[in-house]
Amino acid sequence: MAAAKLDITIEQGANFHMAFVVSGALTDLTGYSARMQVRRNVSDTDPVISLDSAGHGITISLPATISIDVNATTTAAYSFDDGVYDFELVAGDGYVRRLLYGTCTLSKEVTRG
């Protein structure tokens, strides 16, 4: 199963939500964890965003729904312009499946409270 390309935009200062249902061979995500990182460039050492299903922005709802949520306070602190990301699922035995990849653009906030 090859990863799907999906370019995303995060609106600075607004809640970010993305949800999808995993299909195909992965119809039950019991025992899986998930992780996602955004970097300015693939070769950058440090990510500008790092999310995971251990309480950091990613929720896995059985059997196969994944939600990514970042609150408005957190997105307001983002300062990059654009970057690249990927999203991976990790099975209980450590097997990693890359599900999504693409560009991540930060749409800068104009109205601030």
N, CA, C and O atoms as a GROMACS GRO file, in nm:
protein
  452
    1MET      N    1   0.085  -0.117   0.000
    1MET     CA    2   0.000   0.000   0.000
    1MET      C    3   0.090   0.124   0.000
    1MET      O    4   0.164   0.146   0.096
    2ALA      N    5   0.083   0.203  -0.104
    2ALA     CA    6   0.163   0.326  -0.113
    2ALA      C    7   0.091   0.439  -0.040
    2ALA      O    8  -0.032   0.443  -0.037
    3ALA      N    9   0.169   0.529   0.017
    3ALA     CA   10   0.113   0.646   0.085
    3ALA      C   11   0.043   0.736  -0.015
    3ALA      O   12   0.084   0.746  -0.131
    4ALA      N   13  -0.064   0.801   0.030
    4ALA     CA   14  -0.138   0.894  -0.054
    4ALA      C   15  -0.085   1.035  -0.034
    4ALA      O   16  -0.051   1.074   0.078
    5LYS      N   17  -0.076   1.111  -0.143
    5LYS     CA   18  -0.031   1.250  -0.134
    5LYS      C   19  -0.152   1.339  -0.106
    5LYS      O   20  -0.251   1.337  -0.178
    6LEU      N   21  -0.140   1.419   0.001
    6LEU     CA   22  -0.246   1.512   0.039
    6LEU      C   23  -0.181   1.638   0.093
    6LEU      O   24  -0.120   1.635   0.200
    7ASP      N   25  -0.193   1.748   0.022
    7ASP     CA   26  -0.140   1.875   0.069
    7ASP      C   27  -0.240   1.936   0.166
    7ASP      O   28  -0.360   1.935   0.142
    8ILE      N   29  -0.189   1.990   0.278
    8ILE     CA   30  -0.278   2.046   0.380
    8ILE      C   31  -0.241   2.191   0.409
    8ILE      O   32  -0.128   2.234   0.388
    9THR      N   33  -0.340   2.266   0.457
    9THR     CA   34  -0.321   2.404   0.501
    9THR      C   35  -0.370   2.415   0.644
    9THR      O   36  -0.482   2.373   0.676
   10ILE      N   37  -0.288   2.473   0.730
   10ILE     CA   38  -0.325   2.502   0.868
   10ILE      C   39  -0.347   2.652   0.876
   10ILE      O   40  -0.262   2.730   0.834
   11GLU      N   41  -0.460   2.693   0.931
   11GLU     CA   42  -0.489   2.834   0.948
   11GLU      C   43  -0.440   2.878   1.084
   11GLU      O   44  -0.489   2.832   1.187
   12GLN      N   45  -0.342   2.968   1.085
   12GLN     CA   46  -0.283   3.016   1.209
   12GLN      C   47  -0.390   3.083   1.295
   12GLN      O   48  -0.467   3.166   1.246
   13GLY      N   49  -0.395   3.048   1.424
   13GLY     CA   50  -0.491   3.108   1.516
   13GLY      C   51  -0.629   3.048   1.513
   13GLY      O   52  -0.719   3.096   1.582
   14ALA      N   53  -0.649   2.944   1.433
   14ALA     CA   54  -0.778   2.874   1.426
   14ALA      C   55  -0.758   2.727   1.460
   14ALA      O   56  -0.648   2.673   1.445
   15ASN      N   57  -0.863   2.663   1.506
   15ASN     CA   58  -0.854   2.520   1.532
   15ASN      C   59  -0.830   2.447   1.402
   15ASN      O   60  -0.889   2.480   1.299
   16PHE      N   61  -0.743   2.347   1.405
   16PHE     CA   62  -0.718   2.262   1.289
   16PHE      C   63  -0.777   2.125   1.319
   16PHE      O   64  -0.749   2.065   1.423
   17HIS      N   65  -0.859   2.075   1.227
   17HIS     CA   66  -0.919   1.942   1.243
   17HIS      C   67  -0.915   1.871   1.108
   17HIS      O   68  -0.950   1.928   1.005
   18MET      N   69  -0.873   1.748   1.112
   18MET     CA   70  -0.874   1.662   0.994
   18MET      C   71  -0.908   1.522   1.041
   18MET      O   72  -0.848   1.473   1.137
   19ALA      N   73  -1.002   1.457   0.975
   19ALA     CA   74  -1.041   1.321   1.011
   19ALA      C   75  -1.053   1.237   0.886
   19ALA      O   76  -1.092   1.286   0.780
   20PHE      N   77  -1.020   1.109   0.900
   20PHE     CA   78  -1.033   1.018   0.788
   20PHE      C   79  -1.049   0.876   0.839
   20PHE      O   80  -1.011   0.844   0.951
   21VAL      N   81  -1.107   0.793   0.754
   21VAL     CA   82  -1.126   0.652   0.784
   21VAL      C   83  -1.027   0.572   0.702
   21VAL      O   84  -1.018   0.589   0.580
   22VAL      N   85  -0.952   0.487   0.768
   22VAL     CA   86  -0.855   0.403   0.700
   22VAL      C   87  -0.931   0.284   0.642
   22VAL      O   88  -1.014   0.223   0.710
   23SER      N   89  -0.904   0.253   0.516
   23SER     CA   90  -0.973   0.142   0.451
   23SER      C   91  -0.872   0.047   0.388
   23SER      O   92  -0.751   0.063   0.405
   24GLY      N   93  -0.921  -0.050   0.319
   24GLY     CA   94  -0.832  -0.148   0.256
   24GLY      C   95  -0.792  -0.254   0.355
   24GLY      O   96  -0.875  -0.308   0.428
   25ALA      N   97  -0.663  -0.284   0.359
   25ALA     CA   98  -0.612  -0.391   0.446
   25ALA      C   99  -0.622  -0.354   0.593
   25ALA      O  100  -0.625  -0.444   0.678
   26LEU      N  101  -0.627  -0.227   0.626
   26LEU     CA  102  -0.631  -0.183   0.765
   26LEU      C  103  -0.773  -0.142   0.805
   26LEU      O  104  -0.805  -0.023   0.807
   27THR      N  105  -0.856  -0.239   0.835
   27THR     CA  106  -0.993  -0.207   0.874
   27THR      C  107  -1.012  -0.208   1.025
   27THR      O  108  -1.119  -0.173   1.073
   28ASP      N  109  -0.910  -0.248   1.100
   28ASP     CA  110  -0.915  -0.247   1.246
   28ASP      C  111  -0.780  -0.199   1.298
   28ASP      O  112  -0.678  -0.266   1.278
   29LEU      N  113  -0.779  -0.085   1.364
   29LEU     CA  114  -0.654  -0.026   1.412
   29LEU      C  115  -0.624  -0.058   1.559
   29LEU      O  116  -0.547   0.012   1.624
   30THR      N  117  -0.684  -0.163   1.610
   30THR     CA  118  -0.655  -0.206   1.746
   30THR      C  119  -0.506  -0.233   1.760
   30THR      O  120  -0.447  -0.306   1.681
   31GLY      N  121  -0.445  -0.174   1.863
   31GLY     CA  122  -0.303  -0.194   1.888
   31GLY      C  123  -0.210  -0.102   1.811
   31GLY      O  124  -0.088  -0.111   1.827
   32TYR      N  125  -0.265  -0.014   1.727
   32TYR     CA  126  -0.183   0.078   1.648
   32TYR      C  127  -0.164   0.211   1.721
   32TYR      O  128  -0.248   0.251   1.802
   33SER      N  129  -0.055   0.277   1.692
   33SER     CA  130  -0.034   0.415   1.732
   33SER      C  131  -0.010   0.496   1.604
   33SER      O  132   0.011   0.439   1.497
   34ALA      N  133  -0.013   0.626   1.617
   34ALA     CA  134   0.004   0.712   1.499
   34ALA      C  135   0.097   0.827   1.533
   34ALA      O  136   0.108   0.869   1.648
   35ARG      N  137   0.164   0.879   1.429
   35ARG     CA  138   0.253   0.993   1.446
   35ARG      C  139   0.258   1.074   1.318
   35ARG      O  140   0.242   1.022   1.208
   36MET      N  141   0.281   1.204   1.336
   36MET     CA  142   0.289   1.296   1.223
   36MET      C  143   0.388   1.406   1.257
   36MET      O  144   0.387   1.459   1.368
   37GLN      N  145   0.473   1.440   1.162
   37GLN     CA  146   0.565   1.552   1.180
   37GLN      C  147   0.564   1.641   1.057
   37GLN      O  148   0.547   1.594   0.944
   38VAL      N  149   0.582   1.771   1.083
   38VAL     CA  150   0.599   1.869   0.976
   38VAL      C  151   0.739   1.927   0.995
   38VAL      O  152   0.777   1.965   1.106
   39ARG      N  153   0.814   1.935   0.886
   39ARG     CA  154   0.947   1.997   0.886
   39ARG      C  155   0.952   2.098   0.772
   39ARG      O  156   0.884   2.082   0.670
   40ARG      N  157   1.031   2.200   0.789
   40ARG     CA  158   1.045   2.299   0.681
   40ARG      C  159   1.099   2.232   0.554
   40ARG      O  160   1.053   2.261   0.444
   41ASN      N  161   1.196   2.144   0.571
   41ASN     CA  162   1.254   2.066   0.462
   41ASN      C  163   1.271   1.923   0.511
   41ASN      O  164   1.286   1.900   0.631
   42VAL      N  165   1.270   1.828   0.421
   42VAL     CA  166   1.286   1.688   0.458
   42VAL      C  167   1.413   1.666   0.539
   42VAL      O  168   1.415   1.585   0.632
   43SER      N  169   1.519   1.738   0.505
   43SER     CA  170   1.649   1.719   0.571
   43SER      C  171   1.662   1.791   0.705
   43SER      O  172   1.762   1.770   0.774
   44ASP      N  173   1.565   1.875   0.744
   44ASP     CA  174   1.575   1.945   0.872
   44ASP      C  175   1.577   1.847   0.989
   44ASP      O  176   1.507   1.746   0.988
   45THR      N  177   1.659   1.877   1.088
   45THR     CA  178   1.672   1.792   1.205
   45THR      C  179   1.549   1.801   1.295
   45THR      O  180   1.499   1.699   1.343
   46ASP      N  181   1.501   1.922   1.318
   46ASP     CA  182   1.391   1.943   1.412
   46ASP      C  183   1.260   1.971   1.340
   46ASP      O  184   1.254   2.053   1.249
   47PRO      N  185   1.152   1.901   1.382
   47PRO     CA  186   1.021   1.930   1.324
   47PRO      C  187   0.965   2.062   1.378
   47PRO      O  188   0.997   2.102   1.490
   48VAL      N  189   0.881   2.129   1.298
   48VAL     CA  190   0.811   2.248   1.346
   48VAL      C  191   0.678   2.208   1.411
   48VAL      O  192   0.622   2.284   1.490
   49ILE      N  193   0.628   2.090   1.377
   49ILE     CA  194   0.510   2.032   1.440
   49ILE      C  195   0.537   1.884   1.461
   49ILE      O  196   0.588   1.817   1.371
   50SER      N  197   0.502   1.833   1.578
   50SER     CA  198   0.515   1.691   1.607
   50SER      C  199   0.391   1.646   1.684
   50SER      O  200   0.367   1.692   1.795
   51LEU      N  201   0.315   1.557   1.624
   51LEU     CA  202   0.191   1.507   1.685
   51LEU      C  203   0.200   1.355   1.698
   51LEU      O  204   0.271   1.289   1.622
   52ASP      N  205   0.127   1.301   1.796
   52ASP     CA  206   0.120   1.155   1.809
   52ASP      C  207  -0.008   1.116   1.882
   52ASP      O  208  -0.079   1.201   1.935
   53SER      N  209  -0.035   0.987   1.883
   53SER     CA  210  -0.158   0.937   1.945
   53SER      C  211  -0.141   0.909   2.094
   53SER      O  212  -0.230   0.851   2.157
   54ALA      N  213  -0.028   0.950   2.151
   54ALA     CA  214  -0.006   0.935   2.296
   54ALA      C  215  -0.046   1.064   2.367
   54ALA      O  216   0.023   1.109   2.459
   55GLY      N  217  -0.156   1.124   2.323
   55GLY     CA  218  -0.208   1.243   2.386
   55GLY      C  219  -0.163   1.373   2.326
   55GLY      O  220  -0.177   1.478   2.388
   56HIS      N  221  -0.108   1.368   2.206
   56HIS     CA  222  -0.056   1.489   2.143
   56HIS      C  223  -0.117   1.514   2.005
   56HIS      O  224  -0.046   1.519   1.905
   57GLY      N  225  -0.250   1.530   2.000
   57GLY     CA  226  -0.315   1.578   1.880
   57GLY      C  227  -0.375   1.475   1.786
   57GLY      O  228  -0.450   1.511   1.695
   58ILE      N  229  -0.344   1.346   1.805
   58ILE     CA  230  -0.398   1.243   1.716
   58ILE      C  231  -0.480   1.146   1.800
   58ILE      O  232  -0.435   1.099   1.904
   59THR      N  233  -0.601   1.116   1.753
   59THR     CA  234  -0.689   1.021   1.819
   59THR      C  235  -0.724   0.910   1.722
   59THR      O  236  -0.764   0.936   1.608
   60ILE      N  237  -0.710   0.786   1.767
   60ILE     CA  238  -0.753   0.670   1.688
   60ILE      C  239  -0.881   0.618   1.752
   60ILE      O  240  -0.881   0.578   1.869
   61SER      N  241  -0.990   0.619   1.675
   61SER     CA  242  -1.118   0.568   1.721
   61SER      C  243  -1.145   0.438   1.648
   61SER      O  244  -1.149   0.435   1.525
   62LEU      N  245  -1.164   0.331   1.722
   62LEU     CA  246  -1.184   0.200   1.660
   62LEU      C  247  -1.320   0.192   1.595
   62LEU      O  248  -1.416   0.249   1.649
   63PRO      N  249  -1.334   0.125   1.482
   63PRO     CA  250  -1.229   0.038   1.432
   63PRO      C  251  -1.121   0.107   1.349
   63PRO      O  252  -1.006   0.063   1.353
   64ALA      N  253  -1.153   0.215   1.273
   64ALA     CA  254  -1.051   0.265   1.180
   64ALA      C  255  -1.060   0.414   1.148
   64ALA      O  256  -1.031   0.454   1.035
   65THR      N  257  -1.100   0.496   1.245
   65THR     CA  258  -1.110   0.639   1.221
   65THR      C  259  -0.996   0.711   1.292
   65THR      O  260  -0.965   0.682   1.407
   66ILE      N  261  -0.935   0.805   1.223
   66ILE     CA  262  -0.825   0.883   1.278
   66ILE      C  263  -0.863   1.031   1.273
   66ILE      O  264  -0.911   1.079   1.170
   67SER      N  265  -0.841   1.101   1.384
   67SER     CA  266  -0.866   1.245   1.390
   67SER      C  267  -0.738   1.316   1.432
   67SER      O  268  -0.666   1.271   1.521
   68ILE      N  269  -0.712   1.427   1.365
   68ILE     CA  270  -0.598   1.513   1.400
   68ILE      C  271  -0.658   1.645   1.444
   68ILE      O  272  -0.733   1.708   1.369
   69ASP      N  273  -0.625   1.689   1.566
   69ASP     CA  274  -0.681   1.812   1.620
   69ASP      C  275  -0.572   1.894   1.688
   69ASP      O  276  -0.496   1.844   1.771
   70VAL      N  277  -0.565   2.022   1.649
   70VAL     CA  278  -0.471   2.116   1.711
   70VAL      C  279  -0.552   2.240   1.746
   70VAL      O  280  -0.622   2.295   1.661
   71ASN      N  281  -0.544   2.285   1.872
   71ASN     CA  282  -0.627   2.398   1.913
   71ASN      C  283  -0.573   2.531   1.860
   71ASN      O  284  -0.459   2.540   1.814
   72ALA      N  285  -0.658   2.634   1.868
   72ALA     CA  286  -0.626   2.764   1.811
   72ALA      C  287  -0.506   2.830   1.880
   72ALA      O  288  -0.428   2.899   1.814
   73THR      N  289  -0.492   2.810   2.010
   73THR     CA  290  -0.377   2.868   2.082
   73THR      C  291  -0.246   2.813   2.028
   73THR      O  292  -0.149   2.886   2.013
   74THR      N  293  -0.245   2.684   2.000
   74THR     CA  294  -0.125   2.619   1.947
   74THR      C  295  -0.095   2.666   1.805
   74THR      O  296   0.020   2.699   1.774
   75THR      N  297  -0.197   2.669   1.718
   75THR     CA  298  -0.171   2.712   1.580
   75THR      C  299  -0.130   2.859   1.574
   75THR      O  300  -0.057   2.899   1.483
   76ALA      N  301  -0.177   2.941   1.670
   76ALA     CA  302  -0.138   3.082   1.672
   76ALA      C  303   0.012   3.098   1.694
   76ALA      O  304   0.071   3.196   1.650
   77ALA      N  305   0.073   3.002   1.762
   77ALA     CA  306   0.216   3.008   1.791
   77ALA      C  307   0.303   2.958   1.675
   77ALA      O  308   0.424   2.977   1.676
   78TYR      N  309   0.242   2.893   1.576
   78TYR     CA  310   0.320   2.845   1.461
   78TYR      C  311   0.372   2.965   1.382
   78TYR      O  312   0.301   3.064   1.364
   79SER      N  313   0.496   2.955   1.334
   79SER     CA  314   0.554   3.069   1.263
   79SER      C  315   0.620   3.031   1.130
   79SER      O  316   0.678   3.118   1.065
   80PHE      N  317   0.614   2.906   1.090
   80PHE     CA  318   0.673   2.867   0.962
   80PHE      C  319   0.582   2.911   0.847
   80PHE      O  320   0.465   2.943   0.869
   81ASP      N  321   0.634   2.913   0.726
   81ASP     CA  322   0.553   2.946   0.609
   81ASP      C  323   0.497   2.821   0.543
   81ASP      O  324   0.376   2.810   0.522
   82ASP      N  325   0.585   2.728   0.511
   82ASP     CA  326   0.542   2.602   0.453
   82ASP      C  327   0.647   2.496   0.483
   82ASP      O  328   0.760   2.525   0.522
   83GLY      N  329   0.607   2.374   0.462
   83GLY     CA  330   0.697   2.262   0.488
   83GLY      C  331   0.644   2.135   0.426
   83GLY      O  332   0.556   2.138   0.340
   84VAL      N  333   0.698   2.024   0.472
   84VAL     CA  334   0.655   1.892   0.426
   84VAL      C  335   0.618   1.809   0.548
   84VAL      O  336   0.668   1.832   0.658
   85TYR      N  337   0.530   1.712   0.528
   85TYR     CA  338   0.487   1.629   0.639
   85TYR      C  339   0.467   1.486   0.591
   85TYR      O  340   0.459   1.459   0.471
   86ASP      N  341   0.460   1.396   0.687
   86ASP     CA  342   0.403   1.265   0.660
   86ASP      C  343   0.332   1.215   0.785
   86ASP      O  344   0.356   1.263   0.896
   87PHE      N  345   0.246   1.119   0.764
   87PHE     CA  346   0.163   1.061   0.870
   87PHE      C  347   0.184   0.910   0.867
   87PHE      O  348   0.170   0.847   0.763
   88GLU      N  349   0.220   0.852   0.982
   88GLU     CA  350   0.250   0.710   0.989
   88GLU      C  351   0.167   0.640   1.094
   88GLU      O  352   0.135   0.697   1.198
   89LEU      N  353   0.133   0.515   1.066
   89LEU     CA  354   0.072   0.425   1.164
   89LEU      C  355   0.178   0.324   1.206
   89LEU      O  356   0.254   0.275   1.122
   90VAL      N  357   0.181   0.293   1.334
   90VAL     CA  358   0.277   0.197   1.385
   90VAL      C  359   0.201   0.084   1.453
   90VAL      O  360   0.127   0.107   1.549
   91ALA      N  361   0.219  -0.037   1.403
   91ALA     CA  362   0.154  -0.155   1.461
   91ALA      C  363   0.220  -0.190   1.595
   91ALA      O  364   0.331  -0.144   1.624
   92GLY      N  365   0.152  -0.269   1.674
   92GLY     CA  366   0.204  -0.311   1.803
   92GLY      C  367   0.339  -0.382   1.794
   92GLY      O  368   0.418  -0.377   1.888
   93ASP      N  369   0.365  -0.447   1.681
   93ASP     CA  370   0.493  -0.518   1.662
   93ASP      C  371   0.602  -0.426   1.606
   93ASP      O  372   0.712  -0.472   1.579
   94GLY      N  373   0.570  -0.296   1.588
   94GLY     CA  374   0.670  -0.200   1.540
   94GLY      C  375   0.668  -0.176   1.390
   94GLY      O  376   0.742  -0.091   1.341
   95TYR      N  377   0.585  -0.249   1.316
   95TYR     CA  378   0.576  -0.232   1.171
   95TYR      C  379   0.516  -0.095   1.139
   95TYR      O  380   0.408  -0.061   1.188
   96VAL      N  381   0.585  -0.016   1.057
   96VAL     CA  382   0.542   0.121   1.026
   96VAL      C  383   0.482   0.126   0.886
   96VAL      O  384   0.539   0.076   0.790
   97ARG      N  385   0.363   0.190   0.878
   97ARG     CA  386   0.297   0.214   0.750
   97ARG      C  387   0.282   0.364   0.733
   97ARG      O  388   0.222   0.431   0.817
   98ARG      N  389   0.335   0.416   0.625
   98ARG     CA  390   0.321   0.558   0.592
   98ARG      C  391   0.190   0.573   0.515
   98ARG      O  392   0.176   0.517   0.406
   99LEU      N  393   0.096   0.649   0.570
   99LEU     CA  394  -0.036   0.663   0.506
   99LEU      C  395  -0.046   0.787   0.418
   99LEU      O  396  -0.100   0.780   0.307
  100LEU      N  397   0.005   0.900   0.467
  100LEU     CA  398  -0.010   1.027   0.396
  100LEU      C  399   0.122   1.102   0.392
  100LEU      O  400   0.208   1.082   0.478
  101TYR      N  401   0.138   1.186   0.292
  101TYR     CA  402   0.252   1.276   0.284
  101TYR      C  403   0.212   1.393   0.196
  101TYR      O  404   0.116   1.384   0.120
  102GLY      N  405   0.287   1.502   0.206
  102GLY     CA  406   0.260   1.616   0.120
  102GLY      C  407   0.318   1.743   0.175
  102GLY      O  408   0.406   1.741   0.261
  103THR      N  409   0.269   1.855   0.126
  103THR     CA  410   0.313   1.984   0.176
  103THR      C  411   0.217   2.030   0.284
  103THR      O  412   0.100   1.991   0.288
  104CYS      N  413   0.269   2.114   0.373
  104CYS     CA  414   0.188   2.176   0.478
  104CYS      C  415   0.214   2.326   0.471
  104CYS      O  416   0.326   2.372   0.490
  105THR      N  417   0.109   2.402   0.445
  105THR     CA  418   0.119   2.547   0.434
  105THR      C  419   0.050   2.610   0.555
  105THR      O  420  -0.059   2.568   0.594
  106LEU      N  421   0.113   2.712   0.612
  106LEU     CA  422   0.053   2.787   0.720
  106LEU      C  423  -0.008   2.915   0.664
  106LEU      O  424   0.064   3.001   0.614
  107SER      N  425  -0.139   2.927   0.671
  107SER     CA  426  -0.209   3.047   0.628
  107SER      C  427  -0.207   3.145   0.745
  107SER      O  428  -0.271   3.121   0.847
  108LYS      N  429  -0.134   3.253   0.729
  108LYS     CA  430  -0.109   3.346   0.840
  108LYS      C  431  -0.235   3.420   0.882
  108LYS      O  432  -0.315   3.463   0.798
  109GLU      N  433  -0.249   3.434   1.013
  109GLU     CA  434  -0.364   3.502   1.073
  109GLU      C  435  -0.349   3.653   1.060
  109GLU      O  436  -0.241   3.708   1.083
  110VAL      N  437  -0.457   3.719   1.025
  110VAL     CA  438  -0.460   3.864   1.016
  110VAL      C  439  -0.528   3.922   1.140
  110VAL      O  440  -0.477   4.017   1.200
  111THR      N  441  -0.643   3.866   1.178
  111THR     CA  442  -0.720   3.912   1.294
  111THR      C  443  -0.665   3.846   1.419
  111THR      O  444  -0.663   3.724   1.429
  112ARG      N  445  -0.622   3.928   1.513
  112ARG     CA  446  -0.571   3.874   1.640
  112ARG      C  447  -0.642   3.944   1.754
  112ARG      O  448  -0.668   4.065   1.749
  113GLY      N  449  -0.675   3.865   1.859
  113GLY     CA  450  -0.752   3.920   1.971
  113GLY      C  451  -0.675   3.989   2.075
  113GLY      O  452  -0.733   4.038   2.172
   0.00000   0.00000   0.00000
